[in-house]
């Protein structure tokens, strides 16, 4: 072990744990504690009110304290990863890491608790005494058979979920992977022969779960370091192994592997030999889960049986069986319904949710996190990736439903659909604020043309549109390239089958398009040859021409190239009948809510008239999100204290707005901090027109607006929706090259809402 450890990149790992401060966790207050009043509420005397409510009704502990979202990760360090019995103190980095995963993937708070206690009965006593503090217990890295004893005692005595992840987390993910492997191979649980190596906690739990999924007990062959577990064997036996003893004269793995459909390895490196794989059934399922070196390397297994379906515990091979696919989300669902336990129904619901998600189209977020990997359901993609944000909503909701239906939920959820939407919103940051836009968009079926149809982000957005909206994507690009890139991305959509496509190299509408463009631009220096060339090479101009001709309702462009270059062609073709570019509005989703910023791209130094148009247009768009606009006209001048260019233009714009009697709140000119800090604004200008922070910032030049937008993205981790092109009647939007597939989907929903819905 020491030799292996020396080969690993030790210094980066140690630096990660040590800097900028030791460890991976900290505790933060969730309530303000800034003055005497806060102190009186947080502690004496106000805290007594919460105490008495909980005394009267213990269930209220989840209402007035963090208990309902608090999990203990408990270990005595007797079986830590592949390190063995390293003791409680040395196990602490692992337990901290587990707590971090709970927080990252399911927003569950954790305390890691390492206990110097090797007696399983005493360890169970300590864990049971923790029940008043926690909503659930995650047992971790306790050696077998002690882990069975501890879990059994705790489950019997505690009225909160107790879950030994090494057992049940592994079993759930193995169950999901097996479900999909059988789906691919065309086999059934009831028919397969299972050979397993390793009689520890995880191995036994996996076999128990496979029986619950339909595997027949007589078809399970368990081997360990002493060979086959058979009736009458005394060496290396436990009651858990004895439950799988076979009445057989066979004794070795090599003997029992003949005709096996599933090999389940939770033992050690090199246990399964290529010759053994060759003896297995057709399309064998090989789960070689020993870490860091599996029972057989995937390349050796596939060489022995080319049709093998293979999973390991490693991240550098396809199909990593990783417990993080399970434990954060099964705890999320259990905590949210106040479950008293995690039962078989909840575990099977978890399996079904994970398995179904792998069979669905891969999310754009997962594809971005695992660039270069083939994420298409099949032999090399049997289970989803941990960074798929849909796991929370799918799995936790399935678990919550199962807890309610099986009668172990103390706080049933009335609307599970709303619950799932809330979970999705917590993982996909734009989900909540975009909901009104998607709802409005889904009332109509609009045609959205994407100028850069060969971009993978566009393909993923188009796929999501077809799955989640009524809008119809149209892609501009070469059909063979689009089809090849969609297949490579693991998307089932194909041009001319699932969506329309315009091929700039060869399209029957080519003459119509260049003649239309020529008709629009003939008196602006465009010749027939130029028009023909533009309609062969300029996909933004093609898209705008389609919108002009009524063949599409709106266009989205800008995944590459410079914003103003795209704007030139949008303006040339579509700026008619009173439409003209007014400004670019970016929605920045921050931790404490949304903030809109304008004008980021259109006017370098806008006139007062242009500022006024931007304010009115921005307010109109903000209302689309169900938000009442509070617009701040931002400048280096504050309420007339400077006679500079930006101050004068903002004051003139303010006067123009006053004359128009608009139906939203605005104020200016002012500094950014004054706009966002009501207390500062009250000191500077007590008669301000609105209360609270502004939610729309309009600037006197695009450099400042764009700078604020980029600073928020980089330094505050803001998520951008947009930019939205104001003034073009929702007929065109120009994104920036940094846009994601999710960002394009959001823009398609914005483009998919008829202009009549927002004025």
Secondary structure, 3 states (H helix, E strand, C coil): CHHHHHHCCHHHHHHHHHCCCCCCCCCCCCCCCCCHHHHHHHCCCCHHHHHHHHHHCHHHHHHHCHHHHEEEEEECCCCECCCECCCCCCCHHHHHHHHHHHHHHHCCEEEEEECCCCCHHHHHHHHHCCCCCCCEEEECCCCCCHHHHHHHHHHHHCCCEEEEHHHHHHHHHHHHHHHHHHHHHCCCHHHCCEEEECCCHHHHHHHHHHHHCCCCHHHEEEEECCEECECCCCCCCCHHHHCCCECCCCCCHHHHCCCCCEEEECCCCCCCCHHHHHHCCCCCEEEECCCCCCCCCHHHHHHHCCCCEEEECCCCCCCECCHHHCHHHHHHHHHHCCECCCCHHHHHHHHHHHHHHHHCCCCHHHHHHCCCCCCCCECCECCCCCCCCHHHHHHHHHHHHHHHHCCCECCCCCCHHHHHHHHHHHHCCCHHHHHHHHHHHCCCCCEEEECCCCCHHHHHHHHHHHHHCCCEEEEECCHHHHHHHHHHCCCCCCECCCEEEECCCCCCCHHHHHHHHHHHHHHHCCCHHHHHHHHHHCHHHHHHHHHHHCCCCEEEECCCCCHHHHHHHHHHHHCCCCCCCCEEEEEEEECCEEEEEECCCCCCCCCHHHHHHHHHHHHHHHHHCCCCCEEEEECCCCCCCCCCHHHHHHHHHHHHHHHHCCCCEEEEEECHHHHHCHHHHHHHCCCCCCCCCCCEEEECCHHHHHHHHHHHHHHCCCEEEEEEEECCCCCEEECCCCCCHHHHHHHHHHHCCCHHHCC
